[in-house]
Amino acid sequence: MKSKSPRHARLLLPLVKRKPEKAKLAVSISTDVHADLIAYQRAYQDMNQGDVSFDFIVEHVLMQHMKRDKAFQTWKVTQPKD
């Protein structure tokens, strides 16, 4: 007799999320903003007990700002898709 696998059986290895494609961005920012971003990175690491890259901090600060900007979000949905 063939044994059936349980309906809700799962592997111990969790699903691996595919990382989004990344684009390289070279920008010049003031030394004050740079210092604040480095401080933010340190604060994030201290408060969350883990290392994160500087790129991670910059990306997520920008994402947070753009998500909260209602005028930008409204404008964005009215633009044609490329």
N, C-alpha and C positions, 0 to 999 in steps of 0.2 A: 504494500500500500504506500502511495506517495504522500509524504507529509506536506501540509500546507503551511505557508509562512503566515504569521499573525498579521491581521489587517493593518495594524498600526505600528508595525515594527520599524525601527529607525536605526540607522548606523550611528555609532558614537561620534563620528566625524561630522561636525555641523556643515550646513550648506555654505559654500564659499561664495561670497559676493564678488562679482566681477568689478574690478576697479575701473572707474571712468577714465577715458583718455585724458591725458594731460597736455597742456600747451605751455611752452616756455614763455615767460614774460619778463622782460628787462625794464625796470622802472627806476627813476631817480626820485627819491623822497627826501624830505628834510631830515636832518640829523635828530631832531626832536621826535618826529614820528617814528623813525627807526628805533630810537632808544625806547619809546613807549611800546612798540611791537615786541622788542626783546624782553622788556619787563612783563608784558602780557604773557609771553611764552613761559617765562619763569613762574609767574603766578598760576597759570593754568597747570603747569607741571606740579607745583607745590600742592595745589588744592586737589588734584586728581591723582597724585602719587604715580605718575607715569611720564615717560618721555614723549614729546611730540616735536615734530620738525617745525622749523621756522615757516616753511612753505605751508604746512597745515594751518598754522595760526593765521597767516595772511589770507589764505583762501577762505577760511571760515569767517573771519572778520568781514571780508568783502561780501560774502554770501549773506551774512546776517543783515548787513546794512541794506543790501539790495532787496531782500525779502520784506524789510520793514518800510521801505520807501513806496508808499501807496501810489504816488504819481507815476513812478517808474513802472510799477506793476501794471497799472492801467494802460500806460503807453505801450508796454511790451505786448500785451494781448491784442492790441489793435494793429500791430505791424504784420505785414505779410511774411510768411515763412520763406526762408531762402532755399 
